[in-house]
Amino acid sequence: MNTTTISQLKMNPSAVIAQAADYPVAVANRNTVTAYVVGKQLFERLTAYLEDRLDGAAVASADFSKGKDFEKVARDLGI
């Protein structure tokens, strides 16, 4: 994982953001990681992945044997 300091982030934030395009960059303060910088596309992919997992878990936990309609559950989830 790439690491930078808060001072480097302050001096050249564009470079750190560019570096974080494909993989998070850890931001350290006095040798302790205090934050991560994540690029826009990576953040959007992570968010989409988490939403898909949550939707899948909601569908898996729905009890269709008690008359729940899959189409209604899917519509409620927006899938």
mmCIF file as gemmi writes it, N, C-alpha and C atoms, coordinates in Angstrom:
data_model
loop_
_atom_site.group_PDB
_atom_site.id
_atom_site.type_symbol
_atom_site.label_atom_id
_atom_site.label_alt_id
_atom_site.label_comp_id
_atom_site.label_asym_id
_atom_site.label_entity_id
_atom_site.label_seq_id
_atom_site.pdbx_PDB_ins_code
_atom_site.Cartn_x
_atom_site.Cartn_y
_atom_site.Cartn_z
_atom_site.occupancy
_atom_site.B_iso_or_equiv
_atom_site.pdbx_formal_charge
_atom_site.auth_seq_id
_atom_site.auth_asym_id
_atom_site.pdbx_PDB_model_num
ATOM 1 N N . MET Axp A 1 ? 0.844 -1.179 0 1 0 ? 1 A 1
ATOM 2 C CA . MET Axp A 1 ? 0 0 0 1 0 ? 1 A 1
ATOM 3 C C . MET Axp A 1 ? 0.883 1.234 0 1 0 ? 1 A 1
ATOM 4 N N . ASN Axp A 2 ? 0.454 2.219 -0.759 1 0 ? 2 A 1
ATOM 5 C CA . ASN Axp A 2 ? 1.173 3.479 -0.802 1 0 ? 2 A 1
ATOM 6 C C . ASN Axp A 2 ? 0.854 4.289 0.445 1 0 ? 2 A 1
ATOM 7 N N . THR Axp A 3 ? 1.847 5.019 0.923 1 0 ? 3 A 1
ATOM 8 C CA . THR Axp A 3 ? 1.684 5.842 2.111 1 0 ? 3 A 1
ATOM 9 C C . THR Axp A 3 ? 2.224 7.23 1.843 1 0 ? 3 A 1
ATOM 10 N N . THR Axp A 4 ? 1.581 8.214 2.428 1 0 ? 4 A 1
ATOM 11 C CA . THR Axp A 4 ? 2.05 9.593 2.354 1 0 ? 4 A 1
ATOM 12 C C . THR Axp A 4 ? 1.854 10.229 3.719 1 0 ? 4 A 1
ATOM 13 N N . THR Axp A 5 ? 2.42 11.404 3.896 1 0 ? 5 A 1
ATOM 14 C CA . THR Axp A 5 ? 2.251 12.122 5.157 1 0 ? 5 A 1
ATOM 15 C C . THR Axp A 5 ? 1.233 13.238 4.973 1 0 ? 5 A 1
ATOM 16 N N . ILE Axp A 6 ? 0.74 13.734 6.076 1 0 ? 6 A 1
ATOM 17 C CA . ILE Axp A 6 ? -0.188 14.859 6.013 1 0 ? 6 A 1
ATOM 18 C C . ILE Axp A 6 ? 0.495 16.06 5.373 1 0 ? 6 A 1
ATOM 19 N N . SER Axp A 7 ? 1.77 16.265 5.673 1 0 ? 7 A 1
ATOM 20 C CA . SER Axp A 7 ? 2.513 17.388 5.084 1 0 ? 7 A 1
ATOM 21 C C . SER Axp A 7 ? 2.575 17.263 3.568 1 0 ? 7 A 1
ATOM 22 N N . GLN Axp A 8 ? 2.858 16.059 3.069 1 0 ? 8 A 1
ATOM 23 C CA . GLN Axp A 8 ? 2.902 15.852 1.621 1 0 ? 8 A 1
ATOM 24 C C . GLN Axp A 8 ? 1.522 16.048 1.002 1 0 ? 8 A 1
ATOM 25 N N . LEU Axp A 9 ? 0.495 15.614 1.703 1 0 ? 9 A 1
ATOM 26 C CA . LEU Axp A 9 ? -0.872 15.796 1.215 1 0 ? 9 A 1
ATOM 27 C C . LEU Axp A 9 ? -1.215 17.279 1.116 1 0 ? 9 A 1
ATOM 28 N N . LYS Axp A 10 ? -0.8 18.064 2.107 1 0 ? 10 A 1
ATOM 29 C CA . LYS Axp A 10 ? -1.051 19.505 2.082 1 0 ? 10 A 1
ATOM 30 C C . LYS Axp A 10 ? -0.289 20.188 0.952 1 0 ? 10 A 1
ATOM 31 N N . MET Axp A 11 ? 0.958 19.756 0.727 1 0 ? 11 A 1
ATOM 32 C CA . MET Axp A 11 ? 1.789 20.396 -0.295 1 0 ? 11 A 1
ATOM 33 C C . MET Axp A 11 ? 1.31 20.083 -1.706 1 0 ? 11 A 1
ATOM 34 N N . ASN Axp A 12 ? 0.876 18.846 -1.953 1 0 ? 12 A 1
ATOM 35 C CA . ASN Axp A 12 ? 0.504 18.46 -3.308 1 0 ? 12 A 1
ATOM 36 C C . ASN Axp A 12 ? -0.673 17.478 -3.279 1 0 ? 12 A 1
ATOM 37 N N . PRO Axp A 13 ? -1.871 17.982 -2.973 1 0 ? 13 A 1
ATOM 38 C CA . PRO Axp A 13 ? -3.02 17.076 -2.886 1 0 ? 13 A 1
ATOM 39 C C . PRO Axp A 13 ? -3.358 16.406 -4.215 1 0 ? 13 A 1
ATOM 40 N N . SER Axp A 14 ? -3.129 17.093 -5.324 1 0 ? 14 A 1
ATOM 41 C CA . SER Axp A 14 ? -3.441 16.504 -6.637 1 0 ? 14 A 1
ATOM 42 C C . SER Axp A 14 ? -2.616 15.254 -6.897 1 0 ? 14 A 1
ATOM 43 N N . ALA Axp A 15 ? -1.364 15.267 -6.497 1 0 ? 15 A 1
ATOM 44 C CA . ALA Axp A 15 ? -0.499 14.102 -6.7 1 0 ? 15 A 1
ATOM 45 C C . ALA Axp A 15 ? -0.98 12.915 -5.87 1 0 ? 15 A 1
ATOM 46 N N . VAL Axp A 16 ? -1.403 13.173 -4.65 1 0 ? 16 A 1
ATOM 47 C CA . VAL Axp A 16 ? -1.887 12.09 -3.788 1 0 ? 16 A 1
ATOM 48 C C . VAL Axp A 16 ? -3.198 11.528 -4.339 1 0 ? 16 A 1
ATOM 49 N N . ILE Axp A 17 ? -4.073 12.406 -4.806 1 0 ? 17 A 1
ATOM 50 C CA . ILE Axp A 17 ? -5.338 11.951 -5.392 1 0 ? 17 A 1
ATOM 51 C C . ILE Axp A 17 ? -5.072 11.113 -6.637 1 0 ? 17 A 1
ATOM 52 N N . ALA Axp A 18 ? -4.144 11.546 -7.47 1 0 ? 18 A 1
ATOM 53 C CA . ALA Axp A 18 ? -3.792 10.776 -8.672 1 0 ? 18 A 1
ATOM 54 C C . ALA Axp A 18 ? -3.205 9.423 -8.292 1 0 ? 18 A 1
ATOM 55 N N . GLN Axp A 19 ? -2.412 9.401 -7.241 1 0 ? 19 A 1
ATOM 56 C CA . GLN Axp A 19 ? -1.794 8.159 -6.773 1 0 ? 19 A 1
ATOM 57 C C . GLN Axp A 19 ? -2.861 7.199 -6.238 1 0 ? 19 A 1
ATOM 58 N N . ALA Axp A 20 ? -3.975 7.732 -5.758 1 0 ? 20 A 1
ATOM 59 C CA . ALA Axp A 20 ? -5.032 6.916 -5.162 1 0 ? 20 A 1
ATOM 60 C C . ALA Axp A 20 ? -6.06 6.438 -6.18 1 0 ? 20 A 1
ATOM 61 N N . ALA Axp A 21 ? -5.82 6.641 -7.453 1 0 ? 21 A 1
ATOM 62 C CA . ALA Axp A 21 ? -6.807 6.282 -8.475 1 0 ? 21 A 1
ATOM 63 C C . ALA Axp A 21 ? -7.152 4.795 -8.452 1 0 ? 21 A 1
ATOM 64 N N . ASP Axp A 22 ? -6.16 3.931 -8.315 1 0 ? 22 A 1
ATOM 65 C CA . ASP Axp A 22 ? -6.396 2.487 -8.391 1 0 ? 22 A 1
ATOM 66 C C . ASP Axp A 22 ? -6.316 1.768 -7.053 1 0 ? 22 A 1
ATOM 67 N N . TYR Axp A 23 ? -5.686 2.404 -6.072 1 0 ? 23 A 1
ATOM 68 C CA . TYR Axp A 23 ? -5.481 1.744 -4.791 1 0 ? 23 A 1
ATOM 69 C C . TYR Axp A 23 ? -5.417 2.809 -3.705 1 0 ? 23 A 1
ATOM 70 N N . PRO Axp A 24 ? -5.983 2.572 -2.533 1 0 ? 24 A 1
ATOM 71 C CA . PRO Axp A 24 ? -5.978 3.59 -1.481 1 0 ? 24 A 1
ATOM 72 C C . PRO Axp A 24 ? -4.569 4.012 -1.077 1 0 ? 24 A 1
ATOM 73 N N . VAL Axp A 25 ? -4.457 5.258 -0.664 1 0 ? 25 A 1
ATOM 74 C CA . VAL Axp A 25 ? -3.2 5.793 -0.144 1 0 ? 25 A 1
ATOM 75 C C . VAL Axp A 25 ? -3.415 6.076 1.338 1 0 ? 25 A 1
ATOM 76 N N . ALA Axp A 26 ? -2.57 5.499 2.176 1 0 ? 26 A 1
ATOM 77 C CA . ALA Axp A 26 ? -2.644 5.741 3.608 1 0 ? 26 A 1
ATOM 78 C C . ALA Axp A 26 ? -1.988 7.084 3.913 1 0 ? 26 A 1
ATOM 79 N N . VAL Axp A 27 ? -2.636 7.877 4.751 1 0 ? 27 A 1
ATOM 80 C CA . VAL Axp A 27 ? -2.096 9.174 5.163 1 0 ? 27 A 1
ATOM 81 C C . VAL Axp A 27 ? -1.669 9.036 6.616 1 0 ? 27 A 1
ATOM 82 N N . ALA Axp A 28 ? -0.384 9.284 6.858 1 0 ? 28 A 1
ATOM 83 C CA . ALA Axp A 28 ? 0.179 9.092 8.189 1 0 ? 28 A 1
ATOM 84 C C . ALA Axp A 28 ? 0.473 10.429 8.86 1 0 ? 28 A 1
ATOM 85 N N . ASN Axp A 29 ? 0.281 10.437 10.16 1 0 ? 29 A 1
ATOM 86 C CA . ASN Axp A 29 ? 0.642 11.573 10.996 1 0 ? 29 A 1
ATOM 87 C C . ASN Axp A 29 ? 1.513 11.026 12.115 1 0 ? 29 A 1
ATOM 88 N N . ARG Axp A 30 ? 2.788 11.41 12.098 1 0 ? 30 A 1
ATOM 89 C CA . ARG Axp A 30 ? 3.755 10.909 13.096 1 0 ? 30 A 1
ATOM 90 C C . ARG Axp A 30 ? 3.805 9.38 13.104 1 0 ? 30 A 1
ATOM 91 N N . ASN Axp A 31 ? 3.929 8.821 11.915 1 0 ? 31 A 1
ATOM 92 C CA . ASN Axp A 31 ? 4.069 7.377 11.698 1 0 ? 31 A 1
ATOM 93 C C . ASN Axp A 31 ? 2.844 6.553 12.094 1 0 ? 31 A 1
ATOM 94 N N . THR Axp A 32 ? 1.713 7.205 12.243 1 0 ? 32 A 1
ATOM 95 C CA . THR Axp A 32 ? 0.471 6.5 12.526 1 0 ? 32 A 1
ATOM 96 C C . THR Axp A 32 ? -0.531 6.832 11.427 1 0 ? 32 A 1
ATOM 97 N N . VAL Axp A 33 ? -1.078 5.802 10.798 1 0 ? 33 A 1
ATOM 98 C CA . VAL Axp A 33 ? -2.056 6.03 9.736 1 0 ? 33 A 1
ATOM 99 C C . VAL Axp A 33 ? -3.316 6.62 10.367 1 0 ? 33 A 1
ATOM 100 N N . THR Axp A 34 ? -3.712 7.781 9.842 1 0 ? 34 A 1
ATOM 101 C CA . THR Axp A 34 ? -4.885 8.472 10.379 1 0 ? 34 A 1
ATOM 102 C C . THR Axp A 34 ? -6.031 8.548 9.381 1 0 ? 34 A 1
ATOM 103 N N . ALA Axp A 35 ? -5.744 8.281 8.099 1 0 ? 35 A 1
ATOM 104 C CA . ALA Axp A 35 ? -6.79 8.368 7.079 1 0 ? 35 A 1
ATOM 105 C C . ALA Axp A 35 ? -6.348 7.626 5.832 1 0 ? 35 A 1
ATOM 106 N N . TYR Axp A 36 ? -7.291 7.446 4.926 1 0 ? 36 A 1
ATOM 107 C CA . TYR Axp A 36 ? -7.014 6.867 3.615 1 0 ? 36 A 1
ATOM 108 C C . TYR Axp A 36 ? -7.618 7.776 2.556 1 0 ? 36 A 1
ATOM 109 N N . VAL Axp A 37 ? -6.906 7.928 1.452 1 0 ? 37 A 1
ATOM 110 C CA . VAL Axp A 37 ? -7.417 8.653 0.296 1 0 ? 37 A 1
ATOM 111 C C . VAL Axp A 37 ? -7.755 7.599 -0.748 1 0 ? 37 A 1
ATOM 112 N N . VAL Axp A 38 ? -8.991 7.673 -1.249 1 0 ? 38 A 1
ATOM 113 C CA . VAL Axp A 38 ? -9.463 6.702 -2.23 1 0 ? 38 A 1
ATOM 114 C C . VAL Axp A 38 ? -9.916 7.471 -3.468 1 0 ? 38 A 1
ATOM 115 N N . GLY Axp A 39 ? -9.493 7.017 -4.641 1 0 ? 39 A 1
ATOM 116 C CA . GLY Axp A 39 ? -9.883 7.659 -5.89 1 0 ? 39 A 1
ATOM 117 C C . GLY Axp A 39 ? -11.367 7.504 -6.174 1 0 ? 39 A 1
ATOM 118 N N . LYS Axp A 40 ? -11.888 8.369 -7.026 1 0 ? 40 A 1
ATOM 119 C CA . LYS Axp A 40 ? -13.318 8.405 -7.346 1 0 ? 40 A 1
ATOM 120 C C . LYS Axp A 40 ? -13.823 7.08 -7.905 1 0 ? 40 A 1
ATOM 121 N N . GLN Axp A 41 ? -13.151 6.531 -8.907 1 0 ? 41 A 1
ATOM 122 C CA . GLN Axp A 41 ? -13.619 5.287 -9.527 1 0 ? 41 A 1
ATOM 123 C C . GLN Axp A 41 ? -13.561 4.122 -8.546 1 0 ? 41 A 1
ATOM 124 N N . LEU Axp A 42 ? -12.502 4.052 -7.747 1 0 ? 42 A 1
ATOM 125 C CA . LEU Axp A 42 ? -12.387 2.983 -6.76 1 0 ? 42 A 1
ATOM 126 C C . LEU Axp A 42 ? -13.495 3.107 -5.72 1 0 ? 42 A 1
ATOM 127 N N . PHE Axp A 43 ? -13.768 4.318 -5.268 1 0 ? 43 A 1
ATOM 128 C CA . PHE Axp A 43 ? -14.843 4.537 -4.305 1 0 ? 43 A 1
ATOM 129 C C . PHE Axp A 43 ? -16.184 4.096 -4.877 1 0 ? 43 A 1
ATOM 130 N N . GLU Axp A 44 ? -16.447 4.455 -6.14 1 0 ? 44 A 1
ATOM 131 C CA . GLU Axp A 44 ? -17.706 4.068 -6.772 1 0 ? 44 A 1
ATOM 132 C C . GLU Axp A 44 ? -17.814 2.556 -6.928 1 0 ? 44 A 1
ATOM 133 N N . ARG Axp A 45 ? -16.701 1.883 -7.264 1 0 ? 45 A 1
ATOM 134 C CA . ARG Axp A 45 ? -16.722 0.415 -7.372 1 0 ? 45 A 1
ATOM 135 C C . ARG Axp A 45 ? -16.973 -0.22 -6.01 1 0 ? 45 A 1
ATOM 136 N N . LEU Axp A 46 ? -16.322 0.299 -4.965 1 0 ? 46 A 1
ATOM 137 C CA . LEU Axp A 46 ? -16.522 -0.231 -3.616 1 0 ? 46 A 1
ATOM 138 C C . LEU Axp A 46 ? -17.971 -0.04 -3.164 1 0 ? 46 A 1
ATOM 139 N N . THR Axp A 47 ? -18.521 1.127 -3.431 1 0 ? 47 A 1
ATOM 140 C CA . THR Axp A 47 ? -19.9 1.412 -3.056 1 0 ? 47 A 1
ATOM 141 C C . THR Axp A 47 ? -20.866 0.487 -3.79 1 0 ? 47 A 1
ATOM 142 N N . ALA Axp A 48 ? -20.666 0.302 -5.081 1 0 ? 48 A 1
ATOM 143 C CA . ALA Axp A 48 ? -21.53 -0.59 -5.858 1 0 ? 48 A 1
ATOM 144 C C . ALA Axp A 48 ? -21.432 -2.022 -5.34 1 0 ? 48 A 1
ATOM 145 N N . TYR Axp A 49 ? -20.218 -2.468 -5.012 1 0 ? 49 A 1
ATOM 146 C CA . TYR Axp A 49 ? -20.024 -3.816 -4.485 1 0 ? 49 A 1
ATOM 147 C C . TYR Axp A 49 ? -20.782 -3.986 -3.164 1 0 ? 49 A 1
ATOM 148 N N . LEU Axp A 50 ? -20.647 -3.022 -2.273 1 0 ? 50 A 1
ATOM 149 C CA . LEU Axp A 50 ? -21.331 -3.113 -0.981 1 0 ? 50 A 1
ATOM 150 C C . LEU Axp A 50 ? -22.85 -3.104 -1.15 1 0 ? 50 A 1
ATOM 151 N N . GLU Axp A 51 ? -23.348 -2.261 -2.043 1 0 ? 51 A 1
ATOM 152 C CA . GLU Axp A 51 ? -24.789 -2.228 -2.293 1 0 ? 51 A 1
ATOM 153 C C . GLU Axp A 51 ? -25.279 -3.563 -2.834 1 0 ? 51 A 1
ATOM 154 N N . ASP Axp A 52 ? -24.519 -4.165 -3.743 1 0 ? 52 A 1
ATOM 155 C CA . ASP Axp A 52 ? -24.895 -5.468 -4.293 1 0 ? 52 A 1
ATOM 156 C C . ASP Axp A 52 ? -24.92 -6.535 -3.208 1 0 ? 52 A 1
ATOM 157 N N . ARG Axp A 53 ? -23.921 -6.51 -2.322 1 0 ? 53 A 1
ATOM 158 C CA . ARG Axp A 53 ? -23.872 -7.491 -1.23 1 0 ? 53 A 1
ATOM 159 C C . ARG Axp A 53 ? -25.052 -7.313 -0.277 1 0 ? 53 A 1
ATOM 160 N N . LEU Axp A 54 ? -25.372 -6.06 0.05 1 0 ? 54 A 1
ATOM 161 C CA . LEU Axp A 54 ? -26.501 -5.8 0.942 1 0 ? 54 A 1
ATOM 162 C C . LEU Axp A 54 ? -27.82 -6.226 0.299 1 0 ? 54 A 1
ATOM 163 N N . ASP Axp A 55 ? -27.991 -5.943 -0.986 1 0 ? 55 A 1
ATOM 164 C CA . ASP Axp A 55 ? -29.2 -6.364 -1.692 1 0 ? 55 A 1
ATOM 165 C C . ASP Axp A 55 ? -29.304 -7.886 -1.728 1 0 ? 55 A 1
ATOM 166 N N . GLY Axp A 56 ? -28.185 -8.552 -1.986 1 0 ? 56 A 1
ATOM 167 C CA . GLY Axp A 56 ? -28.177 -10.013 -2.005 1 0 ? 56 A 1
ATOM 168 C C . GLY Axp A 56 ? -28.538 -10.595 -0.654 1 0 ? 56 A 1
ATOM 169 N N . ALA Axp A 57 ? -28.021 -9.991 0.409 1 0 ? 57 A 1
ATOM 170 C CA . ALA Axp A 57 ? -28.337 -10.462 1.756 1 0 ? 57 A 1
ATOM 171 C C . ALA Axp A 57 ? -29.814 -10.242 2.074 1 0 ? 57 A 1
ATOM 172 N N . ALA Axp A 58 ? -30.368 -9.124 1.63 1 0 ? 58 A 1
ATOM 173 C CA . ALA Axp A 58 ? -31.787 -8.853 1.878 1 0 ? 58 A 1
ATOM 174 C C . ALA Axp A 58 ? -32.669 -9.851 1.145 1 0 ? 58 A 1
ATOM 175 N N . VAL Axp A 59 ? -32.314 -10.188 -0.087 1 0 ? 59 A 1
ATOM 176 C CA . VAL Axp A 59 ? -33.085 -11.177 -0.848 1 0 ? 59 A 1
ATOM 177 C C . VAL Axp A 59 ? -32.95 -12.548 -0.198 1 0 ? 59 A 1
ATOM 178 N N . ALA Axp A 60 ? -31.735 -12.892 0.23 1 0 ? 60 A 1
ATOM 179 C CA . ALA Axp A 60 ? -31.517 -14.202 0.849 1 0 ? 60 A 1
ATOM 180 C C . ALA Axp A 60 ? -32.28 -14.333 2.164 1 0 ? 60 A 1
ATOM 181 N N . SER Axp A 61 ? -32.432 -13.233 2.892 1 0 ? 61 A 1
ATOM 182 C CA . SER Axp A 61 ? -33.113 -13.309 4.186 1 0 ? 61 A 1
ATOM 183 C C . SER Axp A 61 ? -34.631 -13.173 4.071 1 0 ? 61 A 1
ATOM 184 N N . ALA Axp A 62 ? -35.125 -12.8 2.895 1 0 ? 62 A 1
ATOM 185 C CA . ALA Axp A 62 ? -36.575 -12.686 2.707 1 0 ? 62 A 1
ATOM 186 C C . ALA Axp A 62 ? -37.194 -14.082 2.75 1 0 ? 62 A 1
ATOM 187 N N . ASP Axp A 63 ? -38.28 -14.197 3.471 1 0 ? 63 A 1
ATOM 188 C CA . ASP Axp A 63 ? -38.949 -15.493 3.617 1 0 ? 63 A 1
ATOM 189 C C . ASP Axp A 63 ? -40.067 -15.591 2.582 1 0 ? 63 A 1
ATOM 190 N N . PHE Axp A 64 ? -39.724 -16.136 1.425 1 0 ? 64 A 1
ATOM 191 C CA . PHE Axp A 64 ? -40.686 -16.243 0.335 1 0 ? 64 A 1
ATOM 192 C C . PHE Axp A 64 ? -41.721 -17.338 0.589 1 0 ? 64 A 1
ATOM 193 N N . SER Axp A 65 ? -41.453 -18.224 1.541 1 0 ? 65 A 1
ATOM 194 C CA . SER Axp A 65 ? -42.412 -19.295 1.838 1 0 ? 65 A 1
ATOM 195 C C . SER Axp A 65 ? -43.666 -18.746 2.519 1 0 ? 65 A 1
ATOM 196 N N . LYS Axp A 66 ? -43.581 -17.543 3.065 1 0 ? 66 A 1
ATOM 197 C CA . LYS Axp A 66 ? -44.737 -16.947 3.744 1 0 ? 66 A 1
ATOM 198 C C . LYS Axp A 66 ? -45.503 -16.002 2.828 1 0 ? 66 A 1
ATOM 199 N N . GLY Axp A 67 ? -45.33 -16.173 1.526 1 0 ? 67 A 1
ATOM 200 C CA . GLY Axp A 67 ? -46.12 -15.414 0.573 1 0 ? 67 A 1
ATOM 201 C C . GLY Axp A 67 ? -45.501 -14.114 0.1 1 0 ? 67 A 1
ATOM 202 N N . LYS Axp A 68 ? -44.264 -13.826 0.489 1 0 ? 68 A 1
ATOM 203 C CA . LYS Axp A 68 ? -43.615 -12.623 -0.026 1 0 ? 68 A 1
ATOM 204 C C . LYS Axp A 68 ? -43.346 -12.795 -1.507 1 0 ? 68 A 1
ATOM 205 N N . ASP Axp A 69 ? -43.589 -11.756 -2.254 1 0 ? 69 A 1
ATOM 206 C CA . ASP Axp A 69 ? -43.388 -11.773 -3.692 1 0 ? 69 A 1
ATOM 207 C C . ASP Axp A 69 ? -41.985 -11.259 -4.011 1 0 ? 69 A 1
ATOM 208 N N . PHE Axp A 70 ? -41.226 -12.035 -4.776 1 0 ? 70 A 1
ATOM 209 C CA . PHE Axp A 70 ? -39.865 -11.629 -5.135 1 0 ? 70 A 1
ATOM 210 C C . PHE Axp A 70 ? -39.86 -10.289 -5.856 1 0 ? 70 A 1
ATOM 211 N N . GLU Axp A 71 ? -40.818 -10.089 -6.754 1 0 ? 71 A 1
ATOM 212 C CA . GLU Axp A 71 ? -40.869 -8.835 -7.52 1 0 ? 71 A 1
ATOM 213 C C . GLU Axp A 71 ? -41.044 -7.636 -6.594 1 0 ? 71 A 1
ATOM 214 N N . LYS Axp A 72 ? -41.86 -7.781 -5.55 1 0 ? 72 A 1
ATOM 215 C CA . LYS Axp A 72 ? -42.057 -6.682 -4.606 1 0 ? 72 A 1
ATOM 216 C C . LYS Axp A 72 ? -40.782 -6.425 -3.813 1 0 ? 72 A 1
ATOM 217 N N . VAL Axp A 73 ? -40.119 -7.484 -3.362 1 0 ? 73 A 1
ATOM 218 C CA . VAL Axp A 73 ? -38.865 -7.326 -2.621 1 0 ? 73 A 1
ATOM 219 C C . VAL Axp A 73 ? -37.825 -6.65 -3.504 1 0 ? 73 A 1
ATOM 220 N N . ALA Axp A 74 ? -37.703 -7.098 -4.738 1 0 ? 74 A 1
ATOM 221 C CA . ALA Axp A 74 ? -36.738 -6.505 -5.667 1 0 ? 74 A 1
ATOM 222 C C . ALA Axp A 74 ? -37.071 -5.042 -5.931 1 0 ? 74 A 1
ATOM 223 N N . ARG Axp A 75 ? -38.338 -4.732 -6.087 1 0 ? 75 A 1
ATOM 224 C CA . ARG Axp A 75 ? -38.754 -3.343 -6.333 1 0 ? 75 A 1
ATOM 225 C C . ARG Axp A 75 ? -38.43 -2.472 -5.116 1 0 ? 75 A 1
ATOM 226 N N . ASP Axp A 76 ? -38.682 -2.989 -3.91 1 0 ? 76 A 1
ATOM 227 C CA . ASP Axp A 76 ? -38.376 -2.245 -2.682 1 0 ? 76 A 1
ATOM 228 C C . ASP Axp A 76 ? -36.879 -1.969 -2.549 1 0 ? 76 A 1
ATOM 229 N N . LEU Axp A 77 ? -36.058 -2.914 -3.027 1 0 ? 77 A 1
ATOM 230 C CA . LEU Axp A 77 ? -34.603 -2.742 -2.962 1 0 ? 77 A 1
ATOM 231 C C . LEU Axp A 77 ? -34.062 -1.911 -4.12 1 0 ? 77 A 1
ATOM 232 N N . GLY Axp A 78 ? -34.871 -1.696 -5.123 1 0 ? 78 A 1
ATOM 233 C CA . GLY Axp A 78 ? -34.415 -0.929 -6.281 1 0 ? 78 A 1
ATOM 234 C C . GLY Axp A 78 ? -33.545 -1.729 -7.224 1 0 ? 78 A 1
ATOM 235 N N . ILE Axp A 79 ? -33.766 -3.047 -7.25 1 0 ? 79 A 1
ATOM 236 C CA . ILE Axp A 79 ? -32.974 -3.898 -8.155 1 0 ? 79 A 1
ATOM 237 C C . ILE Axp A 79 ? -33.853 -4.505 -9.224 1 0 ? 79 A 1
